[in-house]
Amino acid sequence: MEKAGKARFLFVPRLFLCAALLAVALCGCSASPGEAKKPDPGSGQSTATQAEPVNLEQLLLKERGIPYDQSDYKTFIGGEGLLCFDTVFTDTDPAVAKGELTSVFLSGGKLYKFSTDSALPNGKNCMEIYSLPDTAKPIYLHSRDFNGADLDVIFSGGRRFSLEAPSNNGPYAAKESQFGMIYFEHTYQYSADGKTLSEIPDFRSRITRFDSHTVIADGKLYIYAAKQDKDVTAGITSYFDDKNRGVIIWEANCSAMSDGEKIITLFNGNILVTDKAFYKLVYDAIPDNSADYTDKITNSDGTAAEHLPKFGGGNRYRLKKIEKLTAYYDEIATITHSAAITYDNKILPLTEIIPAENEYSKYSANDIEIPPDIAELMH
């Protein structure tokens, strides 16, 4: 009985060995573990398209017909720990200068020179050039030139500094404004009657980000414009800027957002970031500078507006979801003037990610596009 038992135990492994050899013989053309299966020449697939993309870089390569292993997208070197949604870039696109395509950003209380086109003298894509005079979160960064050598910075606590240097290589000198945060001291919204204005107390203390035409406060996105008051002299109606530098605000059309979605920040004056998605700002009505002047100063009941922009006037924006950025939301570290930078440091051009509103345009920082339905109203 003992010998028979040993024979049975020896027989079992032999069965497994025979089965394994048979499987290899039958599957000799299969890919080995970890090796991609080669596309069938008659299937119309290529190494660029045979596998579904697993990240945004691969999606863009697939659309361009480029194999994943032949990616031509550059890598941002030196930005680890610096690039996030809190990173604040200057509001001037250096590409407009047609010269040295470098600019600056603020991160973690420091100023950095950067370029997405080529390495800087330190061999990286960014380099520290100045420590900020305040460690609070910046809510406004304006560059008076194209490469960030002349800056206006406002911090969340209300302190304001001008930073000047011979070039964005430094050295910078900071000068604090004795007036601090001078914007939004007097902020107004139209009342329910659509004619009278109500001042919002202490609005500017609740601002988390603003630029030349939009402001984020109280978790909402607003559009703003300088308040103008009506003046009638010798029977002629004119409008003049408010002597107290007041502004009128109104909410952007954010109906594209889902319930409970929270606004985080704004990049390039036209890309809104929430906790769930990315959106592009587009016009929701005929641009104010293209509207008929009589319409601009006349209320819906035919009376002359007491203030400009009138109720319902001014530039109106709505949100349009940026599908590619949203689909790969967790990959995106930050947005520069011209590129999305991923957490694995890939520099992906925004012109390949954000569809233009018509065949004659393409994405551009600080540009609010006119969608087809609004363009039809203008003709």
Contacts in CASP RR format, 6 or more apart in sequence:
PFRMAT RR
TARGET T0000
AUTHOR 0000-0000-0000
METHOD contacts of the structure
MODEL  1
MEKAGKARFLFVPRLFLCAALLAVALCGCSASPGEAKKPDPGSGQSTATQ
AEPVNLEQLLLKERGIPYDQSDYKTFIGGEGLLCFDTVFTDTDPAVAKGE
LTSVFLSGGKLYKFSTDSALPNGKNCMEIYSLPDTAKPIYLHSRDFNGAD
LDVIFSGGRRFSLEAPSNNGPYAAKESQFGMIYFEHTYQYSADGKTLSEI
PDFRSRITRFDSHTVIADGKLYIYAAKQDKDVTAGITSYFDDKNRGVIIW
EANCSAMSDGEKIITLFNGNILVTDKAFYKLVYDAIPDNSADYTDKITNS
DGTAAEHLPKFGGGNRYRLKKIEKLTAYYDEIATITHSAAITYDNKILPL
TEIIPAENEYSKYSANDIEIPPDIAELMH
30 37 0 8 1.000
31 37 0 8 1.000
31 38 0 8 1.000
36 47 0 8 1.000
36 50 0 8 1.000
36 51 0 8 1.000
37 50 0 8 1.000
39 45 0 8 1.000
39 46 0 8 1.000
39 47 0 8 1.000
39 50 0 8 1.000
46 65 0 8 1.000
46 67 0 8 1.000
47 67 0 8 1.000
47 68 0 8 1.000
47 69 0 8 1.000
48 61 0 8 1.000
48 62 0 8 1.000
48 64 0 8 1.000
48 65 0 8 1.000
48 66 0 8 1.000
48 67 0 8 1.000
48 68 0 8 1.000
48 70 0 8 1.000
49 62 0 8 1.000
49 65 0 8 1.000
51 68 0 8 1.000
53 59 0 8 1.000
53 61 0 8 1.000
53 62 0 8 1.000
53 68 0 8 1.000
55 328 0 8 1.000
55 331 0 8 1.000
55 342 0 8 1.000
55 344 0 8 1.000
56 324 0 8 1.000
56 325 0 8 1.000
56 327 0 8 1.000
56 328 0 8 1.000
56 331 0 8 1.000
56 332 0 8 1.000
56 340 0 8 1.000
56 342 0 8 1.000
56 346 0 8 1.000
56 348 0 8 1.000
56 353 0 8 1.000
57 71 0 8 1.000
57 73 0 8 1.000
57 342 0 8 1.000
57 346 0 8 1.000
57 348 0 8 1.000
58 68 0 8 1.000
59 324 0 8 1.000
59 327 0 8 1.000
59 328 0 8 1.000
60 73 0 8 1.000
60 324 0 8 1.000
60 348 0 8 1.000
60 352 0 8 1.000
60 353 0 8 1.000
61 67 0 8 1.000
61 68 0 8 1.000
61 70 0 8 1.000
61 71 0 8 1.000
61 73 0 8 1.000
62 68 0 8 1.000
63 352 0 8 1.000
64 352 0 8 1.000
66 72 0 8 1.000
73 346 0 8 1.000
73 347 0 8 1.000
73 348 0 8 1.000
74 116 0 8 1.000
74 346 0 8 1.000
74 347 0 8 1.000
75 345 0 8 1.000
75 346 0 8 1.000
75 347 0 8 1.000
76 83 0 8 1.000
76 116 0 8 1.000
76 125 0 8 1.000
76 126 0 8 1.000
76 341 0 8 1.000
76 345 0 8 1.000
76 346 0 8 1.000
76 347 0 8 1.000
77 119 0 8 1.000
77 123 0 8 1.000
77 124 0 8 1.000
77 125 0 8 1.000
77 345 0 8 1.000
78 124 0 8 1.000
78 125 0 8 1.000
78 126 0 8 1.000
78 345 0 8 1.000
79 124 0 8 1.000
79 125 0 8 1.000
79 126 0 8 1.000
79 345 0 8 1.000
80 345 0 8 1.000
81 107 0 8 1.000
82 107 0 8 1.000
82 108 0 8 1.000
82 112 0 8 1.000
82 126 0 8 1.000
83 107 0 8 1.000
83 333 0 8 1.000
83 334 0 8 1.000
83 341 0 8 1.000
84 107 0 8 1.000
84 333 0 8 1.000
84 334 0 8 1.000
85 264 0 8 1.000
85 265 0 8 1.000
85 273 0 8 1.000
85 334 0 8 1.000
86 107 0 8 1.000
86 108 0 8 1.000
86 137 0 8 1.000
86 265 0 8 1.000
87 105 0 8 1.000
87 106 0 8 1.000
87 107 0 8 1.000
87 334 0 8 1.000
88 105 0 8 1.000
88 106 0 8 1.000
88 107 0 8 1.000
88 138 0 8 1.000
88 141 0 8 1.000
89 103 0 8 1.000
89 104 0 8 1.000
89 105 0 8 1.000
89 141 0 8 1.000
89 267 0 8 1.000
89 268 0 8 1.000
89 336 0 8 1.000
89 337 0 8 1.000
90 103 0 8 1.000
90 104 0 8 1.000
90 105 0 8 1.000
90 141 0 8 1.000
90 142 0 8 1.000
90 143 0 8 1.000
90 148 0 8 1.000
90 151 0 8 1.000
91 141 0 8 1.000
91 142 0 8 1.000
91 143 0 8 1.000
91 211 0 8 1.000
91 212 0 8 1.000
91 269 0 8 1.000
91 366 0 8 1.000
92 103 0 8 1.000
92 142 0 8 1.000
92 143 0 8 1.000
92 145 0 8 1.000
92 146 0 8 1.000
92 148 0 8 1.000
93 103 0 8 1.000
93 146 0 8 1.000
93 268 0 8 1.000
93 337 0 8 1.000
93 338 0 8 1.000
93 364 0 8 1.000
93 365 0 8 1.000
93 366 0 8 1.000
94 100 0 8 1.000
94 101 0 8 1.000
94 102 0 8 1.000
94 103 0 8 1.000
94 146 0 8 1.000
94 147 0 8 1.000
94 337 0 8 1.000
95 101 0 8 1.000
95 337 0 8 1.000
95 338 0 8 1.000
96 146 0 8 1.000
97 146 0 8 1.000
97 147 0 8 1.000
99 146 0 8 1.000
100 147 0 8 1.000
101 115 0 8 1.000
101 116 0 8 1.000
101 117 0 8 1.000
102 113 0 8 1.000
102 114 0 8 1.000
102 115 0 8 1.000
102 120 0 8 1.000
102 147 0 8 1.000
102 168 0 8 1.000
103 113 0 8 1.000
103 114 0 8 1.000
103 115 0 8 1.000
103 143 0 8 1.000
103 146 0 8 1.000
103 147 0 8 1.000
103 148 0 8 1.000
103 168 0 8 1.000
103 337 0 8 1.000
104 111 0 8 1.000
104 112 0 8 1.000
104 113 0 8 1.000
104 114 0 8 1.000
104 129 0 8 1.000
104 143 0 8 1.000
104 147 0 8 1.000
104 148 0 8 1.000
104 151 0 8 1.000
104 168 0 8 1.000
105 111 0 8 1.000
105 112 0 8 1.000
105 114 0 8 1.000
105 126 0 8 1.000
105 336 0 8 1.000
106 112 0 8 1.000
106 132 0 8 1.000
106 138 0 8 1.000
106 141 0 8 1.000
106 153 0 8 1.000
108 135 0 8 1.000
109 131 0 8 1.000
109 132 0 8 1.000
109 134 0 8 1.000
109 135 0 8 1.000
110 128 0 8 1.000
110 130 0 8 1.000
110 131 0 8 1.000
110 132 0 8 1.000
111 128 0 8 1.000
111 129 0 8 1.000
111 130 0 8 1.000
111 131 0 8 1.000
111 132 0 8 1.000
111 151 0 8 1.000
111 163 0 8 1.000
111 172 0 8 1.000
112 126 0 8 1.000
112 127 0 8 1.000
112 128 0 8 1.000
112 129 0 8 1.000
113 120 0 8 1.000
113 126 0 8 1.000
113 127 0 8 1.000
113 129 0 8 1.000
113 168 0 8 1.000
113 169 0 8 1.000
114 120 0 8 1.000
114 125 0 8 1.000
114 126 0 8 1.000
114 127 0 8 1.000
114 336 0 8 1.000
115 125 0 8 1.000
115 126 0 8 1.000
116 125 0 8 1.000
116 336 0 8 1.000
116 338 0 8 1.000
116 339 0 8 1.000
116 341 0 8 1.000
116 347 0 8 1.000
119 125 0 8 1.000
120 126 0 8 1.000
120 127 0 8 1.000
121 127 0 8 1.000
129 168 0 8 1.000
129 169 0 8 1.000
129 170 0 8 1.000
129 172 0 8 1.000
130 163 0 8 1.000
130 165 0 8 1.000
130 170 0 8 1.000
130 171 0 8 1.000
130 172 0 8 1.000
132 138 0 8 1.000
132 153 0 8 1.000
132 161 0 8 1.000
132 174 0 8 1.000
133 159 0 8 1.000
133 161 0 8 1.000
133 174 0 8 1.000
133 176 0 8 1.000
134 155 0 8 1.000
134 157 0 8 1.000
134 159 0 8 1.000
134 161 0 8 1.000
136 155 0 8 1.000
136 156 0 8 1.000
136 157 0 8 1.000
136 158 0 8 1.000
136 159 0 8 1.000
137 155 0 8 1.000
137 156 0 8 1.000
137 208 0 8 1.000
138 153 0 8 1.000
138 154 0 8 1.000
138 155 0 8 1.000
138 156 0 8 1.000
139 154 0 8 1.000
139 155 0 8 1.000
139 156 0 8 1.000
139 207 0 8 1.000
139 208 0 8 1.000
139 209 0 8 1.000
139 210 0 8 1.000
140 152 0 8 1.000
140 153 0 8 1.000
140 154 0 8 1.000
140 183 0 8 1.000
140 209 0 8 1.000
140 210 0 8 1.000
140 211 0 8 1.000
141 151 0 8 1.000
141 152 0 8 1.000
141 153 0 8 1.000
141 154 0 8 1.000
142 151 0 8 1.000
142 152 0 8 1.000
142 153 0 8 1.000
142 211 0 8 1.000
142 212 0 8 1.000
143 150 0 8 1.000
143 151 0 8 1.000
143 152 0 8 1.000
144 150 0 8 1.000
144 151 0 8 1.000
144 152 0 8 1.000
147 167 0 8 1.000
147 168 0 8 1.000
148 168 0 8 1.000
149 164 0 8 1.000
149 165 0 8 1.000
149 166 0 8 1.000
149 167 0 8 1.000
149 168 0 8 1.000
149 170 0 8 1.000
150 162 0 8 1.000
150 163 0 8 1.000
150 164 0 8 1.000
150 165 0 8 1.000
151 162 0 8 1.000
151 163 0 8 1.000
151 164 0 8 1.000
152 160 0 8 1.000
152 161 0 8 1.000
152 162 0 8 1.000
152 163 0 8 1.000
153 160 0 8 1.000
153 161 0 8 1.000
153 162 0 8 1.000
153 163 0 8 1.000
154 160 0 8 1.000
154 180 0 8 1.000
154 181 0 8 1.000
154 183 0 8 1.000
156 208 0 8 1.000
157 181 0 8 1.000
158 180 0 8 1.000
158 181 0 8 1.000
159 176 0 8 1.000
159 180 0 8 1.000
159 181 0 8 1.000
160 176 0 8 1.000
160 177 0 8 1.000
160 179 0 8 1.000
160 180 0 8 1.000
160 181 0 8 1.000
160 182 0 8 1.000
161 174 0 8 1.000
161 175 0 8 1.000
161 176 0 8 1.000
161 177 0 8 1.000
162 174 0 8 1.000
162 175 0 8 1.000
162 177 0 8 1.000
163 172 0 8 1.000
163 173 0 8 1.000
163 174 0 8 1.000
164 172 0 8 1.000
164 173 0 8 1.000
164 175 0 8 1.000
165 171 0 8 1.000
165 172 0 8 1.000
165 173 0 8 1.000
181 204 0 8 1.000
182 245 0 8 1.000
183 204 0 8 1.000
183 210 0 8 1.000
183 247 0 8 1.000
184 203 0 8 1.000
184 204 0 8 1.000
184 207 0 8 1.000
184 210 0 8 1.000
184 215 0 8 1.000
184 224 0 8 1.000
184 247 0 8 1.000
185 204 0 8 1.000
185 244 0 8 1.000
185 245 0 8 1.000
185 246 0 8 1.000
186 199 0 8 1.000
186 227 0 8 1.000
186 242 0 8 1.000
186 244 0 8 1.000
186 245 0 8 1.000
186 246 0 8 1.000
186 247 0 8 1.000
187 199 0 8 1.000
187 200 0 8 1.000
187 203 0 8 1.000
187 204 0 8 1.000
187 224 0 8 1.000
187 246 0 8 1.000
187 247 0 8 1.000
187 248 0 8 1.000
187 249 0 8 1.000
188 197 0 8 1.000
188 198 0 8 1.000
188 199 0 8 1.000
188 200 0 8 1.000
188 227 0 8 1.000
188 246 0 8 1.000
188 247 0 8 1.000
188 248 0 8 1.000
188 249 0 8 1.000
189 197 0 8 1.000
189 198 0 8 1.000
189 200 0 8 1.000
189 248 0 8 1.000
189 249 0 8 1.000
189 250 0 8 1.000
190 196 0 8 1.000
190 197 0 8 1.000
190 198 0 8 1.000
190 248 0 8 1.000
190 250 0 8 1.000
190 311 0 8 1.000
190 312 0 8 1.000
191 197 0 8 1.000
191 198 0 8 1.000
194 299 0 8 1.000
194 311 0 8 1.000
195 299 0 8 1.000
195 303 0 8 1.000
195 305 0 8 1.000
195 306 0 8 1.000
195 311 0 8 1.000
196 306 0 8 1.000
197 227 0 8 1.000
197 248 0 8 1.000
197 307 0 8 1.000
200 249 0 8 1.000
203 217 0 8 1.000
203 249 0 8 1.000
206 217 0 8 1.000
206 218 0 8 1.000
207 215 0 8 1.000
207 216 0 8 1.000
207 217 0 8 1.000
208 216 0 8 1.000
208 217 0 8 1.000
208 219 0 8 1.000
208 265 0 8 1.000
209 215 0 8 1.000
209 216 0 8 1.000
209 265 0 8 1.000
209 266 0 8 1.000
210 216 0 8 1.000
210 217 0 8 1.000
210 224 0 8 1.000
211 266 0 8 1.000
211 269 0 8 1.000
212 269 0 8 1.000
212 366 0 8 1.000
213 223 0 8 1.000
213 224 0 8 1.000
213 225 0 8 1.000
213 269 0 8 1.000
213 315 0 8 1.000
214 221 0 8 1.000
214 222 0 8 1.000
214 223 0 8 1.000
214 224 0 8 1.000
214 252 0 8 1.000
214 266 0 8 1.000
214 269 0 8 1.000
214 281 0 8 1.000
214 317 0 8 1.000
215 221 0 8 1.000
215 222 0 8 1.000
215 223 0 8 1.000
215 224 0 8 1.000
215 249 0 8 1.000
216 222 0 8 1.000
216 263 0 8 1.000
216 265 0 8 1.000
216 266 0 8 1.000
219 262 0 8 1.000
219 263 0 8 1.000
220 251 0 8 1.000
220 254 0 8 1.000
220 263 0 8 1.000
221 251 0 8 1.000
221 252 0 8 1.000
221 254 0 8 1.000
221 263 0 8 1.000
221 266 0 8 1.000
221 272 0 8 1.000
222 249 0 8 1.000
222 250 0 8 1.000
222 251 0 8 1.000
222 252 0 8 1.000
223 249 0 8 1.000
223 250 0 8 1.000
223 251 0 8 1.000
223 252 0 8 1.000
223 314 0 8 1.000
223 315 0 8 1.000
223 316 0 8 1.000
223 317 0 8 1.000
224 247 0 8 1.000
224 248 0 8 1.000
224 249 0 8 1.000
224 250 0 8 1.000
225 247 0 8 1.000
225 248 0 8 1.000
225 288 0 8 1.000
225 308 0 8 1.000
225 309 0 8 1.000
225 314 0 8 1.000
225 315 0 8 1.000
226 241 0 8 1.000
226 242 0 8 1.000
226 245 0 8 1.000
226 246 0 8 1.000
226 247 0 8 1.000
226 248 0 8 1.000
227 241 0 8 1.000
227 242 0 8 1.000
227 246 0 8 1.000
227 247 0 8 1.000
227 248 0 8 1.000
227 307 0 8 1.000
227 308 0 8 1.000
228 239 0 8 1.000
228 240 0 8 1.000
228 241 0 8 1.000
228 242 0 8 1.000
228 307 0 8 1.000
228 308 0 8 1.000
228 309 0 8 1.000
229 239 0 8 1.000
229 240 0 8 1.000
229 242 0 8 1.000
229 306 0 8 1.000
229 307 0 8 1.000
230 237 0 8 1.000
230 238 0 8 1.000
230 239 0 8 1.000
230 304 0 8 1.000
230 305 0 8 1.000
230 306 0 8 1.000
230 307 0 8 1.000
230 308 0 8 1.000
231 237 0 8 1.000
231 238 0 8 1.000
231 239 0 8 1.000
231 240 0 8 1.000
232 238 0 8 1.000
237 297 0 8 1.000
237 304 0 8 1.000
239 297 0 8 1.000
239 308 0 8 1.000
248 307 0 8 1.000
248 309 0 8 1.000
250 312 0 8 1.000
250 314 0 8 1.000
250 316 0 8 1.000
252 281 0 8 1.000
252 284 0 8 1.000
252 316 0 8 1.000
252 317 0 8 1.000
252 318 0 8 1.000
252 319 0 8 1.000
253 284 0 8 1.000
253 316 0 8 1.000
253 317 0 8 1.000
253 318 0 8 1.000
253 319 0 8 1.000
254 263 0 8 1.000
254 318 0 8 1.000
254 319 0 8 1.000
255 318 0 8 1.000
255 319 0 8 1.000
256 279 0 8 1.000
256 318 0 8 1.000
256 319 0 8 1.000
256 320 0 8 1.000
256 321 0 8 1.000
257 274 0 8 1.000
257 277 0 8 1.000
257 279 0 8 1.000
257 319 0 8 1.000
258 276 0 8 1.000
261 274 0 8 1.000
261 275 0 8 1.000
261 276 0 8 1.000
261 277 0 8 1.000
262 274 0 8 1.000
262 275 0 8 1.000
263 272 0 8 1.000
263 273 0 8 1.000
263 274 0 8 1.000
264 273 0 8 1.000
264 274 0 8 1.000
264 275 0 8 1.000
265 272 0 8 1.000
265 273 0 8 1.000
266 272 0 8 1.000
266 273 0 8 1.000
267 273 0 8 1.000
267 334 0 8 1.000
267 335 0 8 1.000
268 335 0 8 1.000
268 337 0 8 1.000
268 365 0 8 1.000
268 366 0 8 1.000
269 281 0 8 1.000
269 365 0 8 1.000
269 366 0 8 1.000
270 280 0 8 1.000
270 281 0 8 1.000
270 365 0 8 1.000
270 366 0 8 1.000
270 367 0 8 1.000
270 368 0 8 1.000
270 369 0 8 1.000
271 278 0 8 1.000
271 279 0 8 1.000
271 280 0 8 1.000
271 281 0 8 1.000
271 322 0 8 1.000
271 335 0 8 1.000
271 354 0 8 1.000
272 278 0 8 1.000
272 279 0 8 1.000
272 280 0 8 1.000
272 281 0 8 1.000
272 319 0 8 1.000
273 279 0 8 1.000
273 335 0 8 1.000
276 326 0 8 1.000
276 329 0 8 1.000
277 321 0 8 1.000
277 322 0 8 1.000
277 325 0 8 1.000
277 326 0 8 1.000
277 329 0 8 1.000
278 321 0 8 1.000
278 322 0 8 1.000
278 325 0 8 1.000
278 326 0 8 1.000
278 329 0 8 1.000
278 332 0 8 1.000
279 319 0 8 1.000
279 320 0 8 1.000
279 321 0 8 1.000
279 322 0 8 1.000
280 319 0 8 1.000
280 320 0 8 1.000
280 321 0 8 1.000
280 322 0 8 1.000
280 354 0 8 1.000
280 363 0 8 1.000
280 369 0 8 1.000
281 317 0 8 1.000
281 318 0 8 1.000
281 319 0 8 1.000
281 320 0 8 1.000
281 368 0 8 1.000
282 317 0 8 1.000
282 318 0 8 1.000
282 319 0 8 1.000
282 320 0 8 1.000
282 357 0 8 1.000
282 368 0 8 1.000
282 369 0 8 1.000
282 370 0 8 1.000
282 371 0 8 1.000
282 374 0 8 1.000
283 315 0 8 1.000
283 316 0 8 1.000
283 317 0 8 1.000
283 318 0 8 1.000
283 368 0 8 1.000
283 369 0 8 1.000
283 370 0 8 1.000
283 371 0 8 1.000
283 374 0 8 1.000
284 316 0 8 1.000
284 317 0 8 1.000
284 318 0 8 1.000
284 374 0 8 1.000
285 313 0 8 1.000
285 315 0 8 1.000
285 316 0 8 1.000
285 374 0 8 1.000
285 377 0 8 1.000
286 374 0 8 1.000
286 377 0 8 1.000
286 378 0 8 1.000
287 315 0 8 1.000
287 368 0 8 1.000
287 370 0 8 1.000
288 296 0 8 1.000
288 309 0 8 1.000
288 313 0 8 1.000
288 314 0 8 1.000
288 315 0 8 1.000
290 378 0 8 1.000
291 313 0 8 1.000
296 305 0 8 1.000
296 308 0 8 1.000
296 309 0 8 1.000
296 310 0 8 1.000
296 313 0 8 1.000
296 314 0 8 1.000
297 304 0 8 1.000
297 305 0 8 1.000
297 308 0 8 1.000
297 310 0 8 1.000
298 304 0 8 1.000
298 305 0 8 1.000
298 310 0 8 1.000
299 305 0 8 1.000
299 310 0 8 1.000
299 311 0 8 1.000
300 311 0 8 1.000
305 311 0 8 1.000
315 368 0 8 1.000
317 368 0 8 1.000
320 371 0 8 1.000
322 353 0 8 1.000
322 354 0 8 1.000
324 353 0 8 1.000
324 354 0 8 1.000
325 332 0 8 1.000
325 340 0 8 1.000
325 353 0 8 1.000
325 354 0 8 1.000
331 342 0 8 1.000
331 343 0 8 1.000
331 344 0 8 1.000
332 340 0 8 1.000
332 341 0 8 1.000
332 342 0 8 1.000
332 343 0 8 1.000
333 341 0 8 1.000
333 342 0 8 1.000
333 343 0 8 1.000
333 345 0 8 1.000
334 340 0 8 1.000
334 341 0 8 1.000
335 341 0 8 1.000
335 350 0 8 1.000
337 365 0 8 1.000
338 349 0 8 1.000
338 350 0 8 1.000
338 351 0 8 1.000
338 365 0 8 1.000
339 347 0 8 1.000
339 348 0 8 1.000
339 349 0 8 1.000
339 350 0 8 1.000
340 348 0 8 1.000
340 350 0 8 1.000
340 353 0 8 1.000
341 347 0 8 1.000
341 348 0 8 1.000
342 348 0 8 1.000
350 363 0 8 1.000
351 362 0 8 1.000
351 363 0 8 1.000
353 363 0 8 1.000
354 363 0 8 1.000
356 362 0 8 1.000
356 363 0 8 1.000
356 369 0 8 1.000
357 369 0 8 1.000
357 370 0 8 1.000
357 371 0 8 1.000
357 372 0 8 1.000
357 375 0 8 1.000
358 372 0 8 1.000
358 375 0 8 1.000
361 369 0 8 1.000
370 378 0 8 1.000
END
